Amino acid sequence: MEKNAKIIGPLKKVSLVFTAGTTLALKDLLAVPEPLEFIFGIGTQGLTQFECALDGKQSGDQGSLEINKDEMNDMFGHIIPCTYLLPVNAGQFFMHYNIIEITDASSQEIIKAMAKAGGGCGDGCSCGCG
């Protein structure tokens, strides 16, 4: 690990891109990298499964996670809200990620993200997040 490298941990802003495939080797469900940015560790229910998988990683790290689409809320929580239509049509898939950057989040970014994370999906959602 690089001596001055930033690692993913509490209140860090994480920027990554992800693709998706039906296997570890393929990116046949989502071939064009989709950006994702979030503040680590601000969820009202503690760390999400996704955050646990990324904890301690640094910029440039890559990996894959096997995901059941029915368990998206448990996996991502506030990071990818249940109302976000992930462009994946498979029930189970692999998310391939590449961590682009890890920075210190400003106080304003943290407060804004916490307010958004605590709000749930809103009226009409049946996922149980609210």
C-alpha positions, 0 to 999 in steps of 0.5 A, spaced: 500 500 500 502 506 498 504 510 504 500 516 503 494 513 499 487 514 501 483 508 504 476 507 504 473 509 511 468 513 515 466 519 512 470 518 505 467 520 499 468 514 494 468 515 487 467 508 482 465 506 476 461 499 475 459 494 470 455 488 470 455 481 468 452 474 468 459 471 470 465 473 473 468 474 467 463 477 463 460 484 462 454 482 458 449 486 462 452 493 463 458 494 459 459 501 459 462 503 466 456 507 470 459 512 475 457 511 482 459 516 488 457 516 495 460 518 502 462 512 506 459 510 513 453 515 513 447 510 513 442 510 518 442 502 519 450 502 519 454 500 514 451 496 508 454 490 505 457 494 499 460 498 504 463 492 508 466 489 501 469 496 500 472 497 507 479 498 507 480 498 499 484 504 496 484 508 489 485 503 483 482 497 487 478 493 483 473 487 484 467 483 483 461 482 488 455 477 486 448 480 487 441 477 487 437 483 485 431 481 490 437 483 495 439 490 492 436 494 498 440 490 503 446 490 499 446 497 497 441 501 502 442 508 501 447 508 496 443 505 490 436 507 493 431 502 491 428 507 486 434 507 482 433 502 476 439 499 475 440 497 468 440 490 469 435 485 467 438 478 471 435 476 477 443 474 480 449 478 477 456 480 478 457 487 479 465 489 477 467 495 480 473 500 479 475 505 485 477 511 481 478 516 487 477 517 495 477 523 498 475 527 504 468 529 504 467 536 506 462 538 512 457 540 507 457 534 503 456 529 509 450 533 511 447 533 504 448 525 504 446 524 511 439 528 509 438 524 503 440 517 506 435 518 512 429 520 507 428 513 504 424 512 498 418 516 499 411 515 498 409 509 495 415 505 496 414 498 498 421 496 500 421 498 507 426 503 507 422 508 509 
